[in-house]
Amino acid sequence: MRNDIRSLAAPRASTEIVRLGPNKGEQMRKISTLTIVAWMAVSVWVLLPAVVGTQSGATDAPAGFDGVTNGFVDQTTHDADADVFAEQEGVDEGLGPVYNAQSCGECHQNPLMGSSSQITEQRAGRLVNGVFVSHRGDSLIHSRATFASIQERIQPGNTVRSFRTSLSILGDGFVEAIANSTLEELADDQARNTNGAIRGQTINVPLGEVPNATRVGRFGHKNQQASLLSFAGDAYLNEMGITTPMFPVENTSNGTFVGFGTAFDPLPEPEDDGEDLEIFARFMRATKVPPREASLVNNATVRQGEQLFDDIGCDICHTRRIVTAPAGTLINGGALRVHASLGNKIIRPFGDFLLHDIGTGDGIVQNGGNSTRNKVRTAPLWGVRTRNRLMHDGLSFTFNEAIQRHQGEAGFVTNRFNNLSSSQRDAIVAYLTSL
């Protein structure tokens, strides 16, 4: 909406929530510019910064689909790190025995190295007295194996199951640099400003690089990781089957041990000394944030859709702007200091990095306990125009289909969308295609 103020009592999501409530969205037949202006004239305004986590002197994070470093490292180092990120692993380097991909780049490549892709993974388990129990072995069901005899598959009785899409990691160095308190305050603000109709959940998850330390999770569909080093180690093991000192235990095949000492795994653990994890994390920290589509930013229909996106409340969770912690701040249990290239930067992720129940939760529990079973992280919409398979499972194929799946906490916002005119709905979709 506005770049430096946001109305809580006047005519946008928050006021509408207070006066109409999430169960009365059907009363709204159309939101028009005239109606909004009229409400503004009689409303009491309470102003908050539109930038969450504001510090003085914050500057925009660099954006681009160009493979150029954000300044965290020099370009030569960044290019070399990208090559390692894209490198295909073999069995002689620890690949498998069960795995999903041969390289990081296999899942993160569209439209450039580090982005997302159409690749999905499978997860499964079952409910026992309302509590999620992982599939035998783990909820992750690997789609590939180095031996046909150990191919994993979902076993009978595991009726909780879902696909998970590959996420873009572009700009994640800035996400890592968001202070815990910023995410916690964002969750509190959502609850306060919507009378509890929407409240994102934060969870504290273990840090692989610092024993017994935790941090607010922000990476993965379930916010199961809080640092990029931990995120890299988790993916190296669970997507490629390569063990490291941080994650030294080999995956099983549906619960059956297939690691070193069996006929299926020729290398002892750890299969990598951890150097690759440092390179992967460094690569991610040096990426730019996804840019807007420059040719559409000033398009009149897109601008209309941008306003409507805010007016009906989409930006409550798809947060426009967040400011990272100041340069020099210690994060990740004291293991990392925020670099000057990442600190005090304004990012526009169109996401809050919080868990919500919008009726699409896959029922899977990872690091967050049973309260997170039906919650998923708000999908950051930066770069969403590069995806043609939407939502956490990739099973929505148009923006409208994805919007209609937003129920639960987001149900009243979806009702408002549906009560717009067809041209207004089209304008919001046009806006999404510019992100």
N, C-alpha and C positions, 0 to 999 in steps of 0.2 A: 504494500500500500504506500505509505509515506516512508521516506528513507530515515527520518530521525524521530518520528513519534508514532505511537500506536494508541488508538482509542480503546479504552476498556469499557466505558459506560455508554459510548455512542454507537452508531449504527453498524457495527460489523459483527464478527462472530461472537465476541464476548457479551455485548449488549443483547444480541438476539438470544443468546443462551439464557441470560438472566430473565428476560421478559417472556420468551416463548417456551424455553426449556427444550431439552432434547426430544421429548415426546410430543411436541406440538409443532414440529417442523412442517407437518402437512398443512398447517394453517397458512403458510407462505405460498402464495401462488406465483408471485414474480417479484424479483428484486430489480428495481429500476434505479437509474441514476437520480431521478426526481425524488423517489421515496427516500433514498439514502440522504440526499441533501436536506429533505424536510426533517428527518430524524436528527441530523446534525444540528439543525437550528434550535431544537428544543432539548437536546441532551446535555448532561453535565459531563465534561471531558476529564478523564484522568489519564495522564500522559506517562508513558514508559518509553525508555529507549528501545528502538526496533532492533538494536544490536545487542544480543545476549552476551554478557561477559565483557562489557565495555571498559576499555582503558583509554586514556588520552593518547593521541598520536598514532592510533591504529591505522594501518594502511592495507589496501586490498592485496590478497594473495594472488600471485601470478596465475593466469589461466591460459590453457592452450592444449590442443591436440597436436603438438609438434615435436614431442620427444625431447624438448629442451629442459635442462635442469632448472629447478626453482631457486637455485643458489645454495642448496645444502651441500653440494659437492660441485667440483668443476665438471665441464661437459665431457672431457675425456674419461673421467671416472664414471660418470653416469652412463655413458655409452657402453663401457666395459661391463658395468653392473647389469645393464639391460641384456647384454649377450648371455650372461650367466643365468639371468632370470628366464631367458628363452631356451636355454640349453636342454636338449633331451637327455634324460638319464637312461642308463641301461642296467641290466641285472648285475653286471660286474661293478656297478657303482651303488648298488643297494636297492634298485627299483623292485617293488613288490615285497613278498610274493602276491599280496592282494593290493590293488591300487585303482585309481580312477584316471590318472593322466601321467604322461611321461615328462612333463615340464610345467613350470608355472605359466609359461606363455600359452600353453595349450588351452587353458581356461580363461586367460586374461589377455585378449588380443584385439578386440574389436572396438574402435577403429585403429588402435595402436597398442603397443605393448603396455600392459598394465590395466587396460580397460576390461570390460566384461566379455561374455560370449554366450552362446546358446547351450553350453555344456551344463548339465545338471548332475547332482548326486542324489542317491536314495537314502532315506532314513526310515526306520521302522521300530516298532515295539508294541506293547499292549498295556491295557489298563487293568490294575488289580485293586479293587475297592477304591476306585477313583484316583489311584496313584500310578503314574507312568513307570513302567518297567522296560528297560532297554531290551532289544532283541538279543538273543544269545550271542555273545561276543561283543557287540556294541550296536548302537542305533544306526551307525553308518554301515550301509550295505555296499561294498565295493563292486563296481561294475566290470572290473577286469582282474585277471590273474595271470601269473606266469606259467601256471600249469592248469590244464582244463579240469583236473580232478579236484581242485580246491576253489573252483568258482563259487562265490557267495551268491545266495539267493534268499529271499524272504521265506522264512519257515512258517508252517501253519500256526494259527493262533495269534499271529502278530498283525492285528487289524488296524493299528495306528501306523499310518505310513504316509510318506510325502516325498515329493521332489524338492530339491533346493537348487536355485540358480546360482551360477558363478557371479560374484560381485566385482564391480570395478574397484581397483585399489588406487586409482588416480586421486591425488590430493590427500591421501590418508595420513601423510606426515603431519598435516595441519589438524586432522581429526585427533591424532594421538596427542597433539599439543593442547587440546582443550582441557581446561582444569576440571577436576572432579566436581568442584563446587558449582561451576557453570551449568553442568548437566543436572545436578541436583536442584539448583534454583529454577531451571527451566521446567522441571517436573512439578515443583511446588507452584510455580506461576500458572501452569496449565490448570491445576486443580482449583486454585483460588479464583481464576478468571472465568471458569466454566461451572462454578458451583459443584465441582467434583465429577461433572459429566465426562471429562477427559483428564486423565492423569497418567503421564508416562511413568514407567517404573525403571529405576536404576538398580543394578545388581553389582555387587563387588565380587570380582573373580580373581583367581590366583594369577600371579605373575611368574612365568617360567624362569625368568632371569634372576629373581630374588626370592629365595625360599621363605615361605610363610608370609609373604607380602601379598596384598590384594590392591585392586584399583577398580574404579567404576568401568564396567565393560562397555565397549563401543564398536567392536568389530565382529562381523558374522551376523547371520540372520537372528540369532538368539543373544547377541551381545556377549558371546562366550569368551572373547579375548579382549584384553585392555591395552596391550602393547603390540607393536608391529613385530618385535622379535618373537614374542610368544605366538602371535598369529602365523608367522612364517614357519615356526617349528611345528605347530599343530598341522598346518597344511602339508609340510614336507613328509610328515609321518602318515597322516590320514588320507592324503590325496595321491602321494607317490610311494608310500611305504618305506621311506628312508628314515632310519633312526638317527638321533643325535644325542649328545649329552643332556640336552634339555628334555627330550622325549625319547628315552632309551629302550622302551619296551615295544617289540614288534607287534603288529596287528595279528589277530587270529583270523581263521577262515570259519565264520559262523561258530566261533568259540573253540575251535580246534587249533592247537599250537602248530604253527607252520614256520617258525623262525629258525635261527641258526642252530644246527644240530639235527635238523630234519633234511630230507632230500630236496626241500623246496627253497632253501635260503643258504647260499654259499658264504655269506659274509657275517662275521661276528658283529655284535652291537657294541658301540654305536657305529653305524655305517658311514656317517659323516662326522667330522670333528667339530662341527658347529660353524665353520668358516662360511659355508654357503648361507646359513641363516643370517649372519651379519651382512652379507652382500644383498640378500633379498630385502632385508629391512632398510638398508641404506638406499637401495633403489626406490622403494616405496616412499621413503621420507623425502626424496629429491624430486618427486613428480609434481607437476603443476595440477591445479584443480581443473575439472572439466569446464570448458567455456560455454557460454550461450551461443546460439546460432546467430552470428552477426547480421546476416541478411534479413532476419526476422524481428530483431529486438525492437525496432521502431515501427513495425507494421501496425496499422491502426487496429486491426482485429486482435492481434496478439496483445496489444496494450489494453484493450477492453477486457480480454480474457484474464490478464494479469490482475486487474482491479477486481473482477468478479471472483477470482481464485481466493483473494483475501476476504472479500465481502461475505462469502458464504462460510468461511472458516477453515478452508483447506490449510492455511498457513499456521493454524494452531499447532499442528504436528509437523507439517512440512515447512519447518522454520527457515525463514529467508536468510538471516545473517547471524553469525556467531563470531565472537572474537576469541582468538587463542590466548593462552597464558603468556605473560611477558617473557621475552628472551631471558635466559638464565635461570628460569624456574626449574627446580628439580621435580621430575616426574618418574613414573614407573618404579616406585619404591626407592627412589634415589639413584637408580641406575642410569638415568639419562637426564641431561640438562637441555632445556629447550633452546635450539639453535636460533641465531638471529634471523635466519631466513624463514623460520616458522613461527616465531614469537610475535605477539601483538598484531596478528594478521586477521583481517575480516574475510571470512569465507561465506559463501552463499550455497549451502548444500541442499536447501529445500528438504531438510530432514532434521530431526531432533536427537537422533542416536539414542532413543529411549524405546522401551518395550511397551506395546499397546495391544489390547484385545479388540480387534476390529472385525471379529468373526471369521478370520481366515487362518487363525493359528493352527499349526500342524499337529498339535498334541504332543510334540517331542520335548523332552527336558534335557538340557545340557548342563550348563554351570549354574543355572538360576533357581533350582528347586521347583517343586510342583506348582507354585504360584505362577510360573512362567509358561506352563504347559501350552496354554492357548494364546500366548502372546508372541508377537514377532517385532523385530526392530522396524521402526518407520523407515521405509526405503528412501534414501536420499535421491532426489529427483535430478540432481545435476548430471547431465549426460544421458538422461532417460531417452532422448530422441534416437540414441544409437541402439536401442533395444526393441525387438519386435515380439518378445515373450516377456510378459510383465507379471508382477507380484512375486512373492517368495518362491512359488513353485513353477513359475513360467507358464501357467495354464490360462492366463488372460492374454488375448491376442490383439485387443484394441484398447485405447485409453478408456473408452466408455465402459467396456467390460470390466476393466480394473476398478473404475470408480464405483460401479454397481456392487462390487464385492465388499466395499467398505461399509460394514455394519458395526454392531457393538458400539464402542466409544465413538465411532465416526458416523453412526447411522443418521443422526440428525443433520450432519453436513451433507450426506448423500441425498437426503430428502430435499434439502435446499437446492442442490444441483438439479434434481429432477423437476423442481417447481419453476426453474428458469425457462425462458423461451428457448426454442430450438436454436436460434441464432446465438443466444448467450451461451448455451452449452457448447456450441461449435467454437465459440471464441475461447473458452477455457481449454478445449482440446488443442486449438491452434497455439495457445500459450505453452502447453506442455510440449508441443513439437519444437518449441524454440529453446527448451532447456537442455 
